[in-house]
Amino acid sequence: MTFEKFESEVKTLEKFFPIYCNDKHTNQIEKEYIVPFEDKKIEFKITLCEDCHELLRYAINRLQECPNDPKPRCRKCPNPCYEKDKFKQMAKMMRYSGMKLGLTKAAKRIKKIFKKS
């Protein structure tokens, strides 16, 4: 996997996790992540509950360890590395956040159309 692909995957997680956690959980704390890949690092801060921080760390670890090149989508992977319960948690979070992001984008487009009128 290239650094650009890895960075894109991490940025997706960084965007999706807060959407889910802010809507579903309480007792959130901010943590800083320094994620090494090859000879580079990705740094970010994110505010989540402890369970979501744990799942995020797990997901990043799975990305770092992915042996596939090019990396497939996890749901289409011939050799899944996620534990079944973690995969279900990730799928639920990604589905919820993706849907919410999609609806937010659609709502913004609709508002732009009506502002022009």
C-alpha positions as CSV (number, residue, x, y, z in Angstrom):
1,M,0.0,0.0,0.0
2,T,1.3,3.5,-0.8
3,F,1.6,6.2,1.8
4,E,-1.1,8.2,-0.1
5,K,-3.6,5.3,0.1
6,F,-2.7,4.7,3.7
7,E,-3.2,8.4,4.5
8,S,-6.5,8.5,2.7
9,E,-7.8,5.5,4.7
10,V,-6.7,7.1,8.0
11,K,-8.3,10.4,7.0
12,T,-11.6,8.6,6.3
13,L,-11.5,7.0,9.8
14,E,-10.7,10.4,11.3
15,K,-13.7,11.9,9.6
16,F,-16.2,9.0,10.2
17,F,-15.5,8.1,13.9
18,P,-16.5,11.5,15.4
19,I,-19.8,11.6,13.5
20,Y,-20.8,8.2,14.9
21,C,-19.4,8.7,18.4
22,N,-20.8,12.2,18.9
23,D,-24.3,11.0,18.1
24,K,-24.2,7.7,20.0
25,H,-21.8,8.0,23.0
26,T,-20.9,10.2,25.9
27,N,-17.8,10.8,28.1
28,Q,-15.6,11.7,25.2
29,I,-11.9,12.6,25.6
30,E,-9.4,14.0,23.2
31,K,-6.4,11.9,22.3
32,E,-3.5,12.6,20.0
33,Y,-2.5,9.9,17.5
34,I,0.9,9.6,15.8
35,V,0.6,6.9,13.2
36,P,3.8,5.7,11.5
37,F,3.8,4.2,8.0
38,E,7.0,3.4,6.2
39,D,9.2,6.4,7.0
40,K,6.5,9.0,7.5
41,K,3.9,9.8,10.1
42,I,0.3,11.0,10.2
43,E,-0.6,13.1,13.3
44,F,-4.1,14.1,14.4
45,K,-6.2,14.7,17.5
46,I,-9.6,13.3,17.8
47,T,-12.3,13.4,20.5
48,L,-14.1,10.1,21.1
49,C,-15.3,7.8,23.9
50,E,-12.9,5.2,25.2
51,D,-14.7,2.4,23.2
52,C,-14.4,4.3,19.9
53,H,-10.7,5.1,20.7
54,E,-10.1,1.4,21.1
55,L,-11.8,0.6,17.9
56,L,-9.9,3.3,16.0
57,R,-6.6,2.0,17.3
58,Y,-7.6,-1.5,16.2
59,A,-8.6,-0.2,12.7
60,I,-5.3,1.7,12.3
61,N,-3.4,-1.3,13.4
62,R,-5.2,-3.5,10.8
63,L,-4.4,-0.9,8.1
64,Q,-0.7,-0.9,9.1
65,E,-0.6,-4.7,9.0
66,C,-2.5,-5.1,5.7
67,P,-0.5,-7.4,3.4
68,N,-2.5,-6.7,0.3
69,D,-1.2,-4.5,-2.5
70,P,-3.4,-2.9,-3.7
71,K,-5.5,-2.8,-0.6
72,P,-9.1,-4.0,-1.3
73,R,-12.1,-2.8,0.7
74,C,-12.2,-4.8,3.9
75,R,-15.6,-6.3,3.1
76,K,-14.2,-7.7,-0.2
77,C,-10.9,-8.9,1.2
78,P,-10.0,-12.5,0.4
79,N,-8.2,-12.9,3.8
80,P,-10.0,-10.7,6.3
81,C,-7.9,-9.7,9.3
82,Y,-10.6,-8.2,11.4
83,E,-12.1,-10.2,14.2
84,K,-15.8,-10.8,13.5
85,D,-17.1,-8.6,16.3
86,K,-14.7,-5.7,15.4
87,F,-15.7,-6.0,11.8
88,K,-19.4,-5.7,12.7
89,Q,-18.7,-2.7,14.9
90,M,-16.7,-1.0,12.1
91,A,-19.4,-1.8,9.5
92,K,-22.1,-0.3,11.8
93,M,-20.0,2.9,12.4
94,M,-19.1,3.3,8.7
95,R,-22.7,2.7,7.5
96,Y,-24.1,5.3,10.0
97,S,-21.4,7.9,9.3
98,G,-21.4,7.4,5.6
99,M,-25.2,7.8,5.4
100,K,-25.1,10.9,7.6
101,L,-22.3,12.5,5.5
102,G,-24.2,11.7,2.3
103,L,-27.4,13.3,3.7
104,T,-25.4,16.3,4.8
105,K,-23.9,16.8,1.4
106,A,-27.3,16.4,-0.3
107,A,-28.9,18.9,2.1
108,K,-26.1,21.5,1.3
109,R,-26.7,21.0,-2.4
110,I,-30.4,21.5,-2.0
111,K,-29.9,24.7,0.0
112,K,-27.6,26.1,-2.7
113,I,-30.3,25.5,-5.3
114,F,-32.9,27.4,-3.3
115,K,-30.5,30.2,-2.5
116,K,-29.9,30.8,-6.2
117,S,-33.7,31.1,-6.8
